[in-house]
Amino acid sequence: MSNLLTYSGINTKVRAMESNLISIDDFYKISILDKVSDLILFLKNHPGYKEIFSRYDEHELHRSDAEQLFVNALYHDFTKIYRFADKAQRKDLELIFFRYEVNILKSCIRMIYNDQDNYDLSIFYPFFSKHSKININTLAACHTIEEYINNLKGTEYHSLLMRIQNSGHATSFDYEMQLDIYYFKKTWKLKDKFLSGDSLKSFTDRLGTEIDLLNILWIFRAKTMYDMPSANILSFVIPVNYKLPKDNLLRLINAASHDEFFLIVRQSHYRSFAVSLQDATMESAYRSIVNRIYRRNRERYPYSTATVNHYLYQKDTEVARLTTAVECIRYRLDPQLKLKYILS
């Protein structure tokens, strides 16, 4: 009864926010748009985005500006939920905030390597600056990785990125991968300290599945796309095992052929993932499996933060779809092909 009362308020709020998510029918409408300005105008009239886009002229927003505003919409919704949450619920949300912080760090790194200097998180900045030790504006203004790392002194990320820099010839990929690994390692430990009961069960199930699938996916890419030696692959593996035991992980790394790799996956808890690896639909399959975990946990643990987590995942997926829509418009794809990419 106490859990029912504790979570009924925040779950009711989240269900109300879900009504403002972009529907499949809306994405059909988006797929026939020919200009980014038309997409912005559509979003200005959509309840989930009008607050974000209302102060902008759709004809003056650049494609990259629009993409940043999509992300701002996700962070804006997170802020709303966080402010509504109680102390216990905020512990779960702090782990999600850690994910967003790492994503922002990765975005700033990509800006340096792509020679970009426009990064607007103004909507999220007041909340972010209160809950984080990193200064977004300072990092976004950096032009070299040396300057970027120097500006992270005093944070938990400085020594990690210094080690990568000192290894020599590090790329954006190296920095981003190690930040992801750091996030997963630390979050896997913190969840047991921060969470309890059904919230811990649902968070562990989702995060553990995500880690296992990403390890399979990253090992497969390292072997097939980059022809990386087995000895080097281990440094790009998240050192956490959920339903993929360590010996199976090592067997995947040392697999001598594609057939052997697929056989090991088929013999694991994630046997259904082998098909998608073979037909090159693994990223879509990964998203489908993770989404299914979110939905299952929401049904299994209704009086926990599983409902909040599922909503934020849906919003994150929506942002990715809008970003894809912008790219499809940029390349002037026909509506049917646009829709295929947007919803894949």
Phi and psi in degrees as GROMACS dihedral restraints (atoms count N, CA, C in turn):
[ dihedral_restraints ]
;  ai    aj    ak    al  type     phi  dphi    fc
    3     4     5     6     1   -64.9    20    10
    4     5     6     7     1   -39.3    20    10
    6     7     8     9     1   -65.8    20    10
    7     8     9    10     1   -36.8    20    10
    9    10    11    12     1   -59.6    20    10
   10    11    12    13     1   -47.0    20    10
   12    13    14    15     1   -68.3    20    10
   13    14    15    16     1   -37.8    20    10
   15    16    17    18     1   -64.2    20    10
   16    17    18    19     1   -41.0    20    10
   18    19    20    21     1  -102.6    20    10
   19    20    21    22     1    -7.5    20    10
   21    22    23    24     1   -63.8    20    10
   22    23    24    25     1   -38.9    20    10
   24    25    26    27     1   -65.5    20    10
   25    26    27    28     1   -52.0    20    10
   27    28    29    30     1   -69.8    20    10
   28    29    30    31     1   -34.4    20    10
   30    31    32    33     1   -67.8    20    10
   31    32    33    34     1   -36.0    20    10
   33    34    35    36     1   -64.1    20    10
   34    35    36    37     1   -41.7    20    10
   36    37    38    39     1   -63.5    20    10
   37    38    39    40     1   -43.3    20    10
   39    40    41    42     1   -65.5    20    10
   40    41    42    43     1   -40.5    20    10
   42    43    44    45     1   -62.5    20    10
   43    44    45    46     1   -34.5    20    10
   45    46    47    48     1   -66.7    20    10
   46    47    48    49     1   -39.9    20    10
   48    49    50    51     1   -66.9    20    10
   49    50    51    52     1   -33.1    20    10
   51    52    53    54     1   -61.7    20    10
   52    53    54    55     1   -29.3    20    10
   54    55    56    57     1   -65.7    20    10
   55    56    57    58     1   -15.5    20    10
   57    58    59    60     1   -98.6    20    10
   58    59    60    61     1     5.0    20    10
   60    61    62    63     1   -71.0    20    10
   61    62    63    64     1   153.3    20    10
   63    64    65    66     1   -74.7    20    10
   64    65    66    67     1   125.3    20    10
   66    67    68    69     1   -80.9    20    10
   67    68    69    70     1   167.9    20    10
   69    70    71    72     1   -62.0    20    10
   70    71    72    73     1   -38.9    20    10
   72    73    74    75     1   -60.5    20    10
   73    74    75    76     1   -38.7    20    10
   75    76    77    78     1   -63.7    20    10
   76    77    78    79     1   -38.4    20    10
   78    79    80    81     1   -68.6    20    10
   79    80    81    82     1   -29.9    20    10
   81    82    83    84     1   -61.9    20    10
   82    83    84    85     1   -43.1    20    10
   84    85    86    87     1   -64.2    20    10
   85    86    87    88     1   -40.8    20    10
   87    88    89    90     1   -63.7    20    10
   88    89    90    91     1   -34.5    20    10
   90    91    92    93     1   -65.6    20    10
   91    92    93    94     1   -19.3    20    10
   93    94    95    96     1   -95.7    20    10
   94    95    96    97     1     0.0    20    10
   96    97    98    99     1   -76.8    20    10
   97    98    99   100     1   143.1    20    10
   99   100   101   102     1  -106.7    20    10
  100   101   102   103     1   -14.8    20    10
  102   103   104   105     1  -131.3    20    10
  103   104   105   106     1   147.8    20    10
  105   106   107   108     1   -61.3    20    10
  106   107   108   109     1   -36.2    20    10
  108   109   110   111     1   -61.8    20    10
  109   110   111   112     1   -33.6    20    10
  111   112   113   114     1   -68.0    20    10
  112   113   114   115     1   -38.1    20    10
  114   115   116   117     1   -65.5    20    10
  115   116   117   118     1   -42.1    20    10
  117   118   119   120     1   -62.7    20    10
  118   119   120   121     1   -42.5    20    10
  120   121   122   123     1   -62.1    20    10
  121   122   123   124     1   -40.5    20    10
  123   124   125   126     1   -59.7    20    10
  124   125   126   127     1   -44.0    20    10
  126   127   128   129     1   -71.4    20    10
  127   128   129   130     1   -30.1    20    10
  129   130   131   132     1   -64.1    20    10
  130   131   132   133     1   -22.0    20    10
  132   133   134   135     1  -105.3    20    10
  133   134   135   136     1     6.5    20    10
  135   136   137   138     1   -99.9    20    10
  136   137   138   139     1   133.6    20    10
  138   139   140   141     1   -59.5    20    10
  139   140   141   142     1   -25.5    20    10
  141   142   143   144     1   -79.8    20    10
  142   143   144   145     1   -13.7    20    10
  144   145   146   147     1  -133.1    20    10
  145   146   147   148     1    -8.8    20    10
  147   148   149   150     1   -62.3    20    10
  148   149   150   151     1   -32.6    20    10
  150   151   152   153     1   -65.3    20    10
  151   152   153   154     1   -34.5    20    10
  153   154   155   156     1   -76.5    20    10
  154   155   156   157     1   -44.0    20    10
  156   157   158   159     1   -96.0    20    10
  157   158   159   160     1    -7.9    20    10
  159   160   161   162     1   -59.0    20    10
  160   161   162   163     1   -30.9    20    10
  162   163   164   165     1   -91.0    20    10
  163   164   165   166     1     7.9    20    10
  165   166   167   168     1  -113.2    20    10
  166   167   168   169     1   146.8    20    10
  168   169   170   171     1   -87.4    20    10
  169   170   171   172     1   121.0    20    10
  171   172   173   174     1   -61.0    20    10
  172   173   174   175     1   -22.4    20    10
  174   175   176   177     1   -84.9    20    10
  175   176   177   178     1   -10.9    20    10
  177   178   179   180     1  -106.3    20    10
  178   179   180   181     1   -11.1    20    10
  180   181   182   183     1   -80.0    20    10
  181   182   183   184     1   125.8    20    10
  183   184   185   186     1   -76.1    20    10
  184   185   186   187     1   159.2    20    10
  186   187   188   189     1   -53.8    20    10
  187   188   189   190     1   -46.7    20    10
  189   190   191   192     1   -66.1    20    10
  190   191   192   193     1   -32.4    20    10
  192   193   194   195     1   -64.9    20    10
  193   194   195   196     1   -43.0    20    10
  195   196   197   198     1   -61.7    20    10
  196   197   198   199     1   -42.5    20    10
  198   199   200   201     1   -62.7    20    10
  199   200   201   202     1   -37.8    20    10
  201   202   203   204     1   -67.3    20    10
  202   203   204   205     1   -35.4    20    10
  204   205   206   207     1   -69.2    20    10
  205   206   207   208     1   -31.9    20    10
  207   208   209   210     1   -59.0    20    10
  208   209   210   211     1   -47.0    20    10
  210   211   212   213     1   -64.2    20    10
  211   212   213   214     1   -39.4    20    10
  213   214   215   216     1   -57.6    20    10
  214   215   216   217     1   -35.8    20    10
  216   217   218   219     1   -63.6    20    10
  217   218   219   220     1   -39.8    20    10
  219   220   221   222     1   -63.2    20    10
  220   221   222   223     1   -49.1    20    10
  222   223   224   225     1   -65.9    20    10
  223   224   225   226     1   -33.0    20    10
  225   226   227   228     1   -64.0    20    10
  226   227   228   229     1   -42.5    20    10
  228   229   230   231     1   -66.5    20    10
  229   230   231   232     1   -40.1    20    10
  231   232   233   234     1   -59.0    20    10
  232   233   234   235     1   -43.5    20    10
  234   235   236   237     1   -61.0    20    10
  235   236   237   238     1   -43.0    20    10
  237   238   239   240     1   -58.4    20    10
  238   239   240   241     1   -46.1    20    10
  240   241   242   243     1   -67.2    20    10
  241   242   243   244     1   -42.0    20    10
  243   244   245   246     1   -60.6    20    10
  244   245   246   247     1   -43.4    20    10
  246   247   248   249     1   -67.2    20    10
  247   248   249   250     1   -25.5    20    10
  249   250   251   252     1   -83.7    20    10
  250   251   252   253     1   -24.7    20    10
  252   253   254   255     1   -72.1    20    10
  253   254   255   256     1   155.2    20    10
  255   256   257   258     1   -88.0    20    10
  256   257   258   259     1  -177.8    20    10
  258   259   260   261     1   -60.1    20    10
  259   260   261   262     1   -45.2    20    10
  261   262   263   264     1   -66.0    20    10
  262   263   264   265     1   -43.0    20    10
  264   265   266   267     1   -65.3    20    10
  265   266   267   268     1   -31.5    20    10
  267   268   269   270     1   -66.9    20    10
  268   269   270   271     1   -25.0    20    10
  270   271   272   273     1   -61.9    20    10
  271   272   273   274     1   -43.4    20    10
  273   274   275   276     1   -63.3    20    10
  274   275   276   277     1   -44.5    20    10
  276   277   278   279     1   -66.7    20    10
  277   278   279   280     1   -28.4    20    10
  279   280   281   282     1   -65.7    20    10
  280   281   282   283     1   -32.7    20    10
  282   283   284   285     1   -69.1    20    10
  283   284   285   286     1   -35.2    20    10
  285   286   287   288     1   -70.0    20    10
  286   287   288   289     1   -39.7    20    10
  288   289   290   291     1   -59.4    20    10
  289   290   291   292     1   -37.7    20    10
  291   292   293   294     1   -58.2    20    10
  292   293   294   295     1   -40.3    20    10
  294   295   296   297     1   -61.9    20    10
  295   296   297   298     1   -43.9    20    10
  297   298   299   300     1   -65.3    20    10
  298   299   300   301     1   -39.5    20    10
  300   301   302   303     1   -60.8    20    10
  301   302   303   304     1   -44.3    20    10
  303   304   305   306     1   -64.2    20    10
  304   305   306   307     1   -40.4    20    10
  306   307   308   309     1   -61.3    20    10
  307   308   309   310     1   -38.9    20    10
  309   310   311   312     1   -66.4    20    10
  310   311   312   313     1   -41.5    20    10
  312   313   314   315     1   -59.5    20    10
  313   314   315   316     1   -42.6    20    10
  315   316   317   318     1   -65.6    20    10
  316   317   318   319     1   -39.7    20    10
  318   319   320   321     1   -61.9    20    10
  319   320   321   322     1   -40.7    20    10
  321   322   323   324     1   -67.2    20    10
  322   323   324   325     1   -34.3    20    10
  324   325   326   327     1   -65.5    20    10
  325   326   327   328     1   -44.4    20    10
  327   328   329   330     1   -61.5    20    10
  328   329   330   331     1   -35.0    20    10
  330   331   332   333     1   -61.5    20    10
  331   332   333   334     1   -40.3    20    10
  333   334   335   336     1   -64.6    20    10
  334   335   336   337     1   -47.7    20    10
  336   337   338   339     1   -73.1    20    10
  337   338   339   340     1   -23.9    20    10
  339   340   341   342     1   -98.9    20    10
  340   341   342   343     1     4.6    20    10
  342   343   344   345     1    56.7    20    10
  343   344   345   346     1    49.9    20    10
  345   346   347   348     1  -111.2    20    10
  346   347   348   349     1   154.1    20    10
  348   349   350   351     1  -139.6    20    10
  349   350   351   352     1    26.7    20    10
  351   352   353   354     1  -126.1    20    10
  352   353   354   355     1   108.9    20    10
  354   355   356   357     1  -142.3    20    10
  355   356   357   358     1   109.4    20    10
  357   358   359   360     1  -115.3    20    10
  358   359   360   361     1   107.0    20    10
  360   361   362   363     1  -120.2    20    10
  361   362   363   364     1    36.2    20    10
  363   364   365   366     1   -59.2    20    10
  364   365   366   367     1   -34.6    20    10
  366   367   368   369     1   -66.2    20    10
  367   368   369   370     1   -36.2    20    10
  369   370   371   372     1   -91.3    20    10
  370   371   372   373     1   -15.2    20    10
  372   373   374   375     1   -57.9    20    10
  373   374   375   376     1   -45.7    20    10
  375   376   377   378     1   -57.3    20    10
  376   377   378   379     1   -43.0    20    10
  378   379   380   381     1   -69.2    20    10
  379   380   381   382     1   -45.6    20    10
  381   382   383   384     1   -61.3    20    10
  382   383   384   385     1   -46.2    20    10
  384   385   386   387     1   -63.8    20    10
  385   386   387   388     1   -26.3    20    10
  387   388   389   390     1   -78.8    20    10
  388   389   390   391     1   -27.1    20    10
  390   391   392   393     1  -111.3    20    10
  391   392   393   394     1    -1.3    20    10
  393   394   395   396     1  -130.0    20    10
  394   395   396   397     1   152.5    20    10
  396   397   398   399     1   -89.9    20    10
  397   398   399   400     1    -9.1    20    10
  399   400   401   402     1   -91.8    20    10
  400   401   402   403     1   149.1    20    10
  402   403   404   405     1  -102.5    20    10
  403   404   405   406     1   106.0    20    10
  405   406   407   408     1   -58.8    20    10
  406   407   408   409     1   -47.7    20    10
  408   409   410   411     1   -61.9    20    10
  409   410   411   412     1   -39.6    20    10
  411   412   413   414     1   -65.3    20    10
  412   413   414   415     1   -45.4    20    10
  414   415   416   417     1   -66.7    20    10
  415   416   417   418     1   -39.3    20    10
  417   418   419   420     1   -66.8    20    10
  418   419   420   421     1   -20.7    20    10
  420   421   422   423     1   -90.1    20    10
  421   422   423   424     1    -4.7    20    10
  423   424   425   426     1   -72.1    20    10
  424   425   426   427     1   143.8    20    10
  426   427   428   429     1  -111.6    20    10
  427   428   429   430     1   -11.9    20    10
  429   430   431   432     1  -133.2    20    10
  430   431   432   433     1   155.5    20    10
  432   433   434   435     1   -67.9    20    10
  433   434   435   436     1   -30.3    20    10
  435   436   437   438     1   -63.0    20    10
  436   437   438   439     1   -45.6    20    10
  438   439   440   441     1   -63.2    20    10
  439   440   441   442     1   -41.4    20    10
  441   442   443   444     1   -60.7    20    10
  442   443   444   445     1   -49.7    20    10
  444   445   446   447     1   -65.1    20    10
  445   446   447   448     1   -39.5    20    10
  447   448   449   450     1   -60.8    20    10
  448   449   450   451     1   -35.0    20    10
  450   451   452   453     1   -77.8    20    10
  451   452   453   454     1    -2.6    20    10
  453   454   455   456     1  -100.3    20    10
  454   455   456   457     1     7.5    20    10
  456   457   458   459     1   -58.0    20    10
  457   458   459   460     1   138.5    20    10
  459   460   461   462     1    89.3    20    10
  460   461   462   463     1    -2.5    20    10
  462   463   464   465     1  -110.9    20    10
  463   464   465   466     1   167.0    20    10
  465   466   467   468     1   -70.0    20    10
  466   467   468   469     1   -12.7    20    10
  468   469   470   471     1   -90.6    20    10
  469   470   471   472     1   -16.7    20    10
  471   472   473   474     1   -61.5    20    10
  472   473   474   475     1   -51.8    20    10
  474   475   476   477     1   -64.9    20    10
  475   476   477   478     1   -37.1    20    10
  477   478   479   480     1   -60.1    20    10
  478   479   480   481     1   -50.2    20    10
  480   481   482   483     1   -71.4    20    10
  481   482   483   484     1   -30.2    20    10
  483   484   485   486     1   -63.7    20    10
  484   485   486   487     1   -41.1    20    10
  486   487   488   489     1   -61.7    20    10
  487   488   489   490     1   -40.6    20    10
  489   490   491   492     1   -66.7    20    10
  490   491   492   493     1   -43.6    20    10
  492   493   494   495     1   -61.2    20    10
  493   494   495   496     1   -41.9    20    10
  495   496   497   498     1   -72.1    20    10
  496   497   498   499     1   -14.3    20    10
  498   499   500   501     1   -72.3    20    10
  499   500   501   502     1   -18.9    20    10
  501   502   503   504     1    90.7    20    10
  502   503   504   505     1   134.2    20    10
  504   505   506   507     1    57.3    20    10
  505   506   507   508     1    36.0    20    10
  507   508   509   510     1   -72.1    20    10
  508   509   510   511     1   144.0    20    10
  510   511   512   513     1  -107.4    20    10
  511   512   513   514     1   172.9    20    10
  513   514   515   516     1   -57.4    20    10
  514   515   516   517     1   -40.0    20    10
  516   517   518   519     1   -57.2    20    10
  517   518   519   520     1   -43.8    20    10
  519   520   521   522     1   -61.9    20    10
  520   521   522   523     1   -47.6    20    10
  522   523   524   525     1   -63.3    20    10
  523   524   525   526     1   -44.7    20    10
  525   526   527   528     1   -67.3    20    10
  526   527   528   529     1   -40.8    20    10
  528   529   530   531     1   -61.9    20    10
  529   530   531   532     1   -44.4    20    10
  531   532   533   534     1   -69.2    20    10
  532   533   534   535     1   -31.8    20    10
  534   535   536   537     1   -66.0    20    10
  535   536   537   538     1   -41.0    20    10
  537   538   539   540     1   -62.2    20    10
  538   539   540   541     1   -45.7    20    10
  540   541   542   543     1   -61.7    20    10
  541   542   543   544     1   -42.0    20    10
  543   544   545   546     1   -60.6    20    10
  544   545   546   547     1   -43.8    20    10
  546   547   548   549     1   -58.6    20    10
  547   548   549   550     1   -50.5    20    10
  549   550   551   552     1   -65.6    20    10
  550   551   552   553     1   -42.6    20    10
  552   553   554   555     1   -59.9    20    10
  553   554   555   556     1   -49.3    20    10
  555   556   557   558     1   -68.5    20    10
  556   557   558   559     1   -42.3    20    10
  558   559   560   561     1   -65.1    20    10
  559   560   561   562     1   -37.3    20    10
  561   562   563   564     1   -60.5    20    10
  562   563   564   565     1   -34.5    20    10
  564   565   566   567     1   -79.3    20    10
  565   566   567   568     1   -42.4    20    10
  567   568   569   570     1   -67.7    20    10
  568   569   570   571     1   -30.4    20    10
  570   571   572   573     1   -56.9    20    10
  571   572   573   574     1   -37.9    20    10
  573   574   575   576     1   -72.1    20    10
  574   575   576   577     1   -23.1    20    10
  576   577   578   579     1   -86.2    20    10
  577   578   579   580     1   -37.2    20    10
  579   580   581   582     1   -86.1    20    10
  580   581   582   583     1   -33.6    20    10
  582   583   584   585     1  -114.8    20    10
  583   584   585   586     1   165.8    20    10
  585   586   587   588     1  -155.0    20    10
  586   587   588   589     1   168.0    20    10
  588   589   590   591     1    59.1    20    10
  589   590   591   592     1  -142.2    20    10
  591   592   593   594     1   -65.5    20    10
  592   593   594   595     1   -31.3    20    10
  594   595   596   597     1   -63.5    20    10
  595   596   597   598     1   -39.3    20    10
  597   598   599   600     1   -68.3    20    10
  598   599   600   601     1   -42.4    20    10
  600   601   602   603     1   -61.0    20    10
  601   602   603   604     1   -47.7    20    10
  603   604   605   606     1   -68.3    20    10
  604   605   606   607     1   -40.3    20    10
  606   607   608   609     1   -65.7    20    10
  607   608   609   610     1   -42.9    20    10
  609   610   611   612     1   -63.2    20    10
  610   611   612   613     1   -43.6    20    10
  612   613   614   615     1   -61.8    20    10
  613   614   615   616     1   -46.3    20    10
  615   616   617   618     1   -67.9    20    10
  616   617   618   619     1   -50.0    20    10
  618   619   620   621     1   -66.5    20    10
  619   620   621   622     1   -41.6    20    10
  621   622   623   624     1   -61.9    20    10
  622   623   624   625     1   -42.8    20    10
  624   625   626   627     1   -63.1    20    10
  625   626   627   628     1   -43.4    20    10
  627   628   629   630     1   -60.7    20    10
  628   629   630   631     1   -44.0    20    10
  630   631   632   633     1   -63.0    20    10
  631   632   633   634     1   -48.7    20    10
  633   634   635   636     1   -57.8    20    10
  634   635   636   637     1   -46.3    20    10
  636   637   638   639     1   -66.0    20    10
  637   638   639   640     1   -41.6    20    10
  639   640   641   642     1   -64.2    20    10
  640   641   642   643     1   -38.3    20    10
  642   643   644   645     1   -62.5    20    10
  643   644   645   646     1   -44.0    20    10
  645   646   647   648     1   -61.0    20    10
  646   647   648   649     1   -46.0    20    10
  648   649   650   651     1   -65.0    20    10
  649   650   651   652     1   -45.0    20    10
  651   652   653   654     1   -68.2    20    10
  652   653   654   655     1   -38.3    20    10
  654   655   656   657     1   -64.6    20    10
  655   656   657   658     1   -43.0    20    10
  657   658   659   660     1   -61.2    20    10
  658   659   660   661     1   -44.7    20    10
  660   661   662   663     1   -64.1    20    10
  661   662   663   664     1   -42.8    20    10
  663   664   665   666     1   -60.4    20    10
  664   665   666   667     1   -37.0    20    10
  666   667   668   669     1   -81.2    20    10
  667   668   669   670     1   -37.0    20    10
  669   670   671   672     1   -95.2    20    10
  670   671   672   673     1   -37.3    20    10
  672   673   674   675     1   -93.1    20    10
  673   674   675   676     1   -32.9    20    10
  675   676   677   678     1  -113.0    20    10
  676   677   678   679     1    -3.9    20    10
  678   679   680   681     1    48.1    20    10
  679   680   681   682     1    44.8    20    10
  681   682   683   684     1   -78.3    20    10
  682   683   684   685     1   134.7    20    10
  684   685   686   687     1   -60.6    20    10
  685   686   687   688     1   147.2    20    10
  687   688   689   690     1   -56.0    20    10
  688   689   690   691     1   -37.3    20    10
  690   691   692   693     1   -62.4    20    10
  691   692   693   694     1   -29.8    20    10
  693   694   695   696     1   -86.7    20    10
  694   695   696   697     1   -23.0    20    10
  696   697   698   699     1   -64.1    20    10
  697   698   699   700     1   -35.1    20    10
  699   700   701   702     1   -56.7    20    10
  700   701   702   703     1   -31.2    20    10
  702   703   704   705     1   -71.5    20    10
  703   704   705   706     1   -12.2    20    10
  705   706   707   708     1  -108.5    20    10
  706   707   708   709     1    18.7    20    10
  708   709   710   711     1  -108.3    20    10
  709   710   711   712     1   136.9    20    10
  711   712   713   714     1   -73.7    20    10
  712   713   714   715     1   119.7    20    10
  714   715   716   717     1   -78.5    20    10
  715   716   717   718     1    56.6    20    10
  717   718   719   720     1  -136.7    20    10
  718   719   720   721     1   136.5    20    10
  720   721   722   723     1  -123.2    20    10
  721   722   723   724     1   127.7    20    10
  723   724   725   726     1  -110.1    20    10
  724   725   726   727     1   -80.1    20    10
  726   727   728   729     1  -115.0    20    10
  727   728   729   730     1    15.4    20    10
  729   730   731   732     1  -121.7    20    10
  730   731   732   733     1    95.5    20    10
  732   733   734   735     1   -57.8    20    10
  733   734   735   736     1   156.7    20    10
  735   736   737   738     1   -59.7    20    10
  736   737   738   739     1   -38.2    20    10
  738   739   740   741     1   -65.5    20    10
  739   740   741   742     1   -35.5    20    10
  741   742   743   744     1   -66.4    20    10
  742   743   744   745     1   -38.5    20    10
  744   745   746   747     1   -62.0    20    10
  745   746   747   748     1   -44.0    20    10
  747   748   749   750     1   -67.4    20    10
  748   749   750   751     1   -34.8    20    10
  750   751   752   753     1   -64.7    20    10
  751   752   753   754     1   -39.3    20    10
  753   754   755   756     1   -63.5    20    10
  754   755   756   757     1   -43.1    20    10
  756   757   758   759     1   -62.3    20    10
  757   758   759   760     1   -38.0    20    10
  759   760   761   762     1   -95.5    20    10
  760   761   762   763     1     6.0    20    10
  762   763   764   765     1   -57.5    20    10
  763   764   765   766     1   132.0    20    10
  765   766   767   768     1   -85.2    20    10
  766   767   768   769     1   -14.5    20    10
  768   769   770   771     1  -149.8    20    10
  769   770   771   772     1   167.1    20    10
  771   772   773   774     1   -61.9    20    10
  772   773   774   775     1   -42.0    20    10
  774   775   776   777     1   -60.5    20    10
  775   776   777   778     1   -42.5    20    10
  777   778   779   780     1   -65.2    20    10
  778   779   780   781     1   -40.7    20    10
  780   781   782   783     1   -61.0    20    10
  781   782   783   784     1   -48.3    20    10
  783   784   785   786     1   -63.1    20    10
  784   785   786   787     1   -37.5    20    10
  786   787   788   789     1   -62.7    20    10
  787   788   789   790     1   -42.7    20    10
  789   790   791   792     1   -63.7    20    10
  790   791   792   793     1   -42.1    20    10
  792   793   794   795     1   -64.3    20    10
  793   794   795   796     1   -42.8    20    10
  795   796   797   798     1   -64.1    20    10
  796   797   798   799     1   -25.5    20    10
  798   799   800   801     1   -88.2    20    10
  799   800   801   802     1    -1.8    20    10
  801   802   803   804     1   -97.6    20    10
  802   803   804   805     1   179.7    20    10
  804   805   806   807     1   -61.5    20    10
  805   806   807   808     1   -22.1    20    10
  807   808   809   810     1  -105.8    20    10
  808   809   810   811     1    38.9    20    10
  810   811   812   813     1   -58.6    20    10
  811   812   813   814     1   -32.4    20    10
  813   814   815   816     1   -67.1    20    10
  814   815   816   817     1   -19.7    20    10
  816   817   818   819     1   -73.1    20    10
  817   818   819   820     1   -21.0    20    10
  819   820   821   822     1   -61.2    20    10
  820   821   822   823     1   -39.0    20    10
  822   823   824   825     1   -61.0    20    10
  823   824   825   826     1   -44.8    20    10
  825   826   827   828     1   -67.7    20    10
  826   827   828   829     1   -30.5    20    10
  828   829   830   831     1   -66.6    20    10
  829   830   831   832     1   -37.3    20    10
  831   832   833   834     1   -73.0    20    10
  832   833   834   835     1   -35.7    20    10
  834   835   836   837     1  -102.1    20    10
  835   836   837   838     1    15.1    20    10
  837   838   839   840     1    63.2    20    10
  838   839   840   841     1    31.7    20    10
  840   841   842   843     1  -114.7    20    10
  841   842   843   844     1    25.7    20    10
  843   844   845   846     1   -64.1    20    10
  844   845   846   847     1   -34.0    20    10
  846   847   848   849     1   -68.5    20    10
  847   848   849   850     1   -40.5    20    10
  849   850   851   852     1   -65.4    20    10
  850   851   852   853     1   -41.3    20    10
  852   853   854   855     1   -65.4    20    10
  853   854   855   856     1   -39.4    20    10
  855   856   857   858     1   -58.4    20    10
  856   857   858   859     1   -49.1    20    10
  858   859   860   861     1   -62.6    20    10
  859   860   861   862     1   -38.4    20    10
  861   862   863   864     1   -65.4    20    10
  862   863   864   865     1   -43.0    20    10
  864   865   866   867     1   -66.6    20    10
  865   866   867   868     1   -45.2    20    10
  867   868   869   870     1   -63.7    20    10
  868   869   870   871     1   -41.5    20    10
  870   871   872   873     1   -61.5    20    10
  871   872   873   874     1   -39.8    20    10
  873   874   875   876     1   -63.9    20    10
  874   875   876   877     1   -36.9    20    10
  876   877   878   879     1   -64.7    20    10
  877   878   879   880     1   -44.8    20    10
  879   880   881   882     1   -58.3    20    10
  880   881   882   883     1   -47.4    20    10
  882   883   884   885     1   -66.5    20    10
  883   884   885   886     1   -41.2    20    10
  885   886   887   888     1   -63.5    20    10
  886   887   888   889     1   -42.8    20    10
  888   889   890   891     1   -68.0    20    10
  889   890   891   892     1   -32.5    20    10
  891   892   893   894     1   -63.1    20    10
  892   893   894   895     1   -40.5    20    10
  894   895   896   897     1   -74.2    20    10
  895   896   897   898     1   -37.5    20    10
  897   898   899   900     1   -75.4    20    10
  898   899   900   901     1   -36.0    20    10
  900   901   902   903     1  -124.2    20    10
  901   902   903   904     1    69.7    20    10
  903   904   905   906     1   -67.0    20    10
  904   905   906   907     1   -24.5    20    10
  906   907   908   909     1  -106.5    20    10
  907   908   909   910     1    60.6    20    10
  909   910   911   912     1  -153.0    20    10
  910   911   912   913     1  -173.3    20    10
  912   913   914   915     1   -83.8    20    10
  913   914   915   916     1     7.6    20    10
  915   916   917   918     1   -59.9    20    10
  916   917   918   919     1   -35.6    20    10
  918   919   920   921     1   -66.2    20    10
  919   920   921   922     1   -43.0    20    10
  921   922   923   924     1   -62.9    20    10
  922   923   924   925     1   -46.6    20    10
  924   925   926   927     1   -60.6    20    10
  925   926   927   928     1   -41.1    20    10
  927   928   929   930     1   -64.2    20    10
  928   929   930   931     1   -41.6    20    10
  930   931   932   933     1   -60.7    20    10
  931   932   933   934     1   -47.2    20    10
  933   934   935   936     1   -64.7    20    10
  934   935   936   937     1   -33.0    20    10
  936   937   938   939     1   -66.6    20    10
  937   938   939   940     1   -42.4    20    10
  939   940   941   942     1   -60.7    20    10
  940   941   942   943     1   -41.6    20    10
  942   943   944   945     1   -66.3    20    10
  943   944   945   946     1   -40.7    20    10
  945   946   947   948     1   -62.6    20    10
  946   947   948   949     1   -41.7    20    10
  948   949   950   951     1   -63.4    20    10
  949   950   951   952     1   -40.7    20    10
  951   952   953   954     1   -61.4    20    10
  952   953   954   955     1   -43.4    20    10
  954   955   956   957     1   -61.2    20    10
  955   956   957   958     1   -42.6    20    10
  957   958   959   960     1   -62.8    20    10
  958   959   960   961     1   -38.5    20    10
  960   961   962   963     1   -68.1    20    10
  961   962   963   964     1   -38.8    20    10
  963   964   965   966     1   -65.8    20    10
  964   965   966   967     1   -38.9    20    10
  966   967   968   969     1   -63.8    20    10
  967   968   969   970     1   -40.4    20    10
  969   970   971   972     1   -64.0    20    10
  970   971   972   973     1   -39.4    20    10
  972   973   974   975     1   -59.8    20    10
  973   974   975   976     1   -41.8    20    10
  975   976   977   978     1   -62.1    20    10
  976   977   978   979     1   -42.9    20    10
  978   979   980   981     1   -64.4    20    10
  979   980   981   982     1   -39.9    20    10
  981   982   983   984     1   -64.1    20    10
  982   983   984   985     1   -39.4    20    10
  984   985   986   987     1   -64.7    20    10
  985   986   987   988     1   -42.4    20    10
  987   988   989   990     1   -57.1    20    10
  988   989   990   991     1   -40.7    20    10
  990   991   992   993     1   -93.4    20    10
  991   992   993   994     1     9.5    20    10
  993   994   995   996     1    54.4    20    10
  994   995   996   997     1    44.9    20    10
  996   997   998   999     1   -76.3    20    10
  997   998   999  1000     1   154.4    20    10
  999  1000  1001  1002     1   -74.0    20    10
 1000  1001  1002  1003     1   156.4    20    10
 1002  1003  1004  1005     1   -52.8    20    10
 1003  1004  1005  1006     1   -41.0    20    10
 1005  1006  1007  1008     1   -64.6    20    10
 1006  1007  1008  1009     1   -41.7    20    10
 1008  1009  1010  1011     1   -70.7    20    10
 1009  1010  1011  1012     1   -38.1    20    10
 1011  1012  1013  1014     1   -56.0    20    10
 1012  1013  1014  1015     1   -50.1    20    10
 1014  1015  1016  1017     1   -61.4    20    10
 1015  1016  1017  1018     1   -38.9    20    10
 1017  1018  1019  1020     1   -60.4    20    10
 1018  1019  1020  1021     1   -46.9    20    10
 1020  1021  1022  1023     1   -69.2    20    10
 1021  1022  1023  1024     1   -40.6    20    10
 1023  1024  1025  1026     1   -62.0    20    10
 1024  1025  1026  1027     1   -43.0    20    10
 1026  1027  1028  1029     1   -94.1    20    10
 1027  1028  1029  1030     1    -0.6    20    10
